[in-house]
Structures are given as structure tokens and as C-alpha cells.
Amino acid sequence: MSVDICEVIITASDAEWLVRFTRSLVEDRLVACGQHITPVRSVYRWDGEIQEDTEARVALHTRADLVPAVVERVNREHPYDVPCVLAVPVFASNPAYAQWVLDETGSPE
């Protein structure tokens, strides 16, 4: 069963900033919820050097058509020069949960 929702993954070095950012997205109805995981260990190449850092990660659930607005907001407000923001389509889900995500996102009440 295909549904029109996505999981958007974002990482940040500051877990509290990420919680506040998630809350602002929920308040603005850009996402239905965010599930935080901390700490996560990230290994990556930056400026030609291998880096290893502890970060926080959030999985956001939203409508597929709101992903561009979420990405734009991340790019505008995130403290990183190149923030990790990945949108993964949801191919199947609990139908009631998918409907809840759709109901909680989009136009303000």
C-alpha cells in the first residue's frame, strides 16, 4: 500500500537545538512528529579529513508534498554549512497512522 508520507532524517551536533527545531516544525504543521535518537556516532569526510563526531538524529514524519518546505527550513536555520537532511518515501504503513500524519500536517487549524 503506497501512502503520500515520508520520513525525513536530520542530524545535528546540538541535541537540544534539534528538539527545539523539531518542535517549531510541529507547531507550524510541517511535520506530524519527530522521534529523536541520541547519541549517534557519525563518521564522514570533511575538508579532506576523516571526522568522527557524536550527533543527535531525528526522524520526522510528514506529507511528501511538504518535504521541500522542510528542506528549505533546515537549510535556512541549521547551524551546519551542509546539514544532513534526507527524505525517504514510506511505501507501507499502518493506515491509521498514515492518516494521522496527513491530518496533523498541512494547513493550520
Secondary structure as the mmCIF struct_conf table of DSSP 4:
data_model
#
loop_
_struct_conf.conf_type_id
_struct_conf.id
_struct_conf.beg_label_comp_id
_struct_conf.beg_label_asym_id
_struct_conf.beg_label_seq_id
_struct_conf.end_label_comp_id
_struct_conf.end_label_asym_id
_struct_conf.end_label_seq_id
BEND BEND1 ASP A 4 ASP A 4
STRN STRN1 ILE A 5 ALA A 12
BEND BEND2 SER A 13 SER A 13
HELX_RH_AL_P HELX_RH_AL_P1 ALA A 15 GLU A 27
TURN_TY1_P TURN_TY1_P1 ASP A 28 ARG A 29
BEND BEND3 LEU A 30 LEU A 30
BEND BEND4 ALA A 32 ALA A 32
STRN STRN2 CYS A 33 TRP A 46
TURN_TY1_P TURN_TY1_P2 ASP A 47 GLY A 48
STRN STRN3 GLU A 49 ARG A 63
HELX_RH_3T_P HELX_RH_3T_P1 ALA A 64 LEU A 66
HELX_RH_AL_P HELX_RH_AL_P2 VAL A 67 GLU A 77
BEND BEND5 PRO A 79 VAL A 82
STRN STRN4 VAL A 85 PRO A 89
HELX_RH_AL_P HELX_RH_AL_P3 PRO A 95 GLU A 104
BEND BEND6 THR A 105 SER A 107
#
